[in-house]
């Protein structure tokens, strides 16, 4: 029993030693790959690339900004910031100075989107974003606003955002229930609301003539030879299309069946 207990204790000690060794080796492996990010602010991207190449890092110019303090072509900011510890192979993202602002921001409001983009790009400016807005009564494809505004000074970056009008969607409504109402009343309600009256048909009358035995046809009546009845404003609506509760757009056509 004592031998078994001694053997179990030795096995446990060996397992603990192995775990500690593995954790220590892992920690050295991780920290052995760490480097401290140097400062590249004020350097050109090419010079910065030479500085960090020996550390296994790469420089990527993500943005360009105007700056009256930092000369054109020099790095303004960097991420990660200097002194940060990172793994080898980490990417160093930088922003490059374009020097003082030399381009006047043109007024592109009231121009079409395409004309505004051409006007900006020929001056070396980029389109940062384009937002769209629907305004009833306003023509589509017109620049309504811009940022930065025309002739703005101390602009941060050579990018302009536009707000462009687009065609407004027609107004939507819910089809009311006209069943049981006079045709004239329904037609006036629809026309006042901007809708159109389409086809109006008369529902066929129910068969009421008895069939004579031995004769497949019902006895003729004077009414059967009369002309088909025509709808009038007093005719009552029995069915409608679109049906009640359906979504309809402004200017939609309504069809009815009356009796």
N, C-alpha and C positions, 0 to 999 in steps of 0.2 A: 504493500500500500504506500509506504514511504517512497519507494522507487518510482511509482506512478505519479505521485504528487510532485517529486523533484523533476521528473520528465516534463510534466505539464507546465511547471513554472519556467523551466528553461525554454520551452516552446513559446510561451507568452512573451518572455523577454526578447527572444529573437524576432517575433512579429513586431513588437514595439520599436526595436532598433531599425528594422526594415522600413517601417512607416516614417520614422524620423528622417532616415537617410533619403527616402524618396521625396519627402516634402522639402528637405534642404536642397537637394539637387534641382527640384523644380523651381524653387525660389531663386537659386543662382542662375538657372537658365533664363528665367523671366527677366530678372534685373540685369543680367549680363547683356541683354539685347536693348536695354534702355539707353537713350541718349538725351542730352540737354539741348533744347532748341536755342540756337544762337539768334542774335538780333541781325536782321537784314534791312531794317528801316534806313532809308537814305541811299541804299545801293540800287543799281540797275538790276533788272531781272537776271541778266547774264552773270553779273558779279555774284548775285545771291545764289545762283545755281552752282557756281564754283565753290562757294563757301560751304554749302550743305551737301555737296555731292560726296564728300568723304565720310559723311555721317549716314549715308544711305537714304537721304531725303530727296524729294523732288519739289520744285517750285512751280506753282500754277497761278497765273495772273487771272483772277476772277472778275475784278471790277476795275474801272478807270474813273477817276474823279478829278474835278478841277481843284487846284490848290494854289493860292498866291504865295504860300510859304515854301513848299517843297518843289524843287525844279522839275520840269517836265521829264518824264521817263524814269523817275526815281520811285522807290517803293514808299508808300505812305503808312500802311498798316500791315500787320501780319497776324495769322492765326494758324497754330497756337502762338501765344505771346512768348517773348524771350524768357528763357529760364524754365519753361515747362518741360517735364520729363515725358518722353514718348518712346514708342518702340521704333526700332530701325525700319526704314521704308515708309515712314509716315509722310503724308503730303503736306507741304507748307503752302497755305493759300494766302495770297497777297493782293493788295490793291495798289494800282500804279497811278502816279500823279500825271495829269495832263497839263500842269502849269496853270496860269491864270486863265479865266474865261475870256475867250477872244471872239466867240460867236454870239451874235445877237439872236434872241429867241423871236422868231417871226410870229405874226398873228395869223393863225390858220382857222380861226373860227369862221363859220358860215361857208367854208369850203367843203367839198366832198371828201370822204375819207381817203380816197386814192390821191387826190390832189394835195391834201394835207401831208400825207406820208411822203410824197415826192418832194414837196417844199422843204420838209424837215431833213430828209436824207441828203439832199444836195448841199445842205449846209454842214453836213457831218454829224447830224443829230440822229439818235436812234428812237424808235418807238418803244417805250417802256411797257405800256399796256393800253388796251382799247376797251372801254366800257360802252354798253349800249343802253339806250333808254327809249321807251315808247311815250310819245306826247301826242294826244289827239289834236289834229289840225296842223301839226308841224310836219313839213316834208321830210321824207326819209333820206338817209345818206348825207347828213349835214353835221359838221363838227359843231357841237353846241358849246363846249368848253375845253380848255386845255390846261395842263399843269406841267411845268411852270407857266405863268401867264406871259403874254407878249412883252418883250423888252425887259424881262426880269434880269436882275443883277445878282451876283454871288450864288449862281446856280451850282449845286453840288455835283451833278453828273450830266453828261450830254444826252439825256434821255427825256422824252416828253410823253405824257399820258394824254389820251384823247377821250372825250365823251361824245359819242356819235348817236344820232337819232335813227331809229328803225321804224318800219311800218307798224302801226298799232294794230293789234288784233281786234276784230269786230266784237262788239259787246255781246255777251251771252245771256240768255234768259231761260226760264223754265216755262215750257208750254202749258198754258192754263187749260182748264176743262170747259169746253163750250157745249158739251152735250146737253140737250134740253133747252138751249137758248135759241131765240129767233135768229135766222141767218143775217138779217139786216143789222141787228145789234152787234153780233160778233164781227161782221165785216167792218163796221165803223170803228170798233175797238182796235182791231188789227191795223187798219189804215192809219189811225191816229198814233199808233205806237211805231209806225215805220215798217210794218210787215205787208206782205202782198197776199191777195186773195187769189187762189189758183182755181182748180177744177171744183165745180159744185155739181154733184149728180143727185138724182132723185132715187131713193131706195125703191126697189120693185115691190108692188103690193103683194100681200099674201094671197094665195089661191083660195077663193071662197065659193066657186061654182061647183055644184055636185056633178059627179060623173054618171051619165046615163048607162044602165046595164047594157052590155053588148056593143057599146060605143066607146072607143078609147079616147075620144075628144070630149071635153066638157061642152055643155050647151052654150052656144054663143050668146053673148049679151051685148046690148048696145054699147056698153063702156069698152068692150074689147076692141071695137073698131075705132074708138076715139083716139086722138093724137096723144102721145106721151105727155104727162104733166110736166110743166116747167117750174124750176125753183123760183120762189119769190122772197122778198124780205121777211114775209111772215112764216116761211117754211121753218120747221123745227129741225135742228141739227141732231142726227142720230149717231153718226160716227165722224171722226176727224183724223187727219194725218198732218203733221206728226201727232202721236198720241199724247194725252195729258201727262205732264211730269217729265217729258223728254227735254234735253238741252237743245236749244235752238239759237241761231245767230241772228243778229240784226239783219233785216231785209229778207228773211226766209219766206218761202211760199207756203200757204196753208190750203189744204184741200178738205172739203166737207162732203158728207152725204146727208141729204135732208129728206123729210117726208111732209 
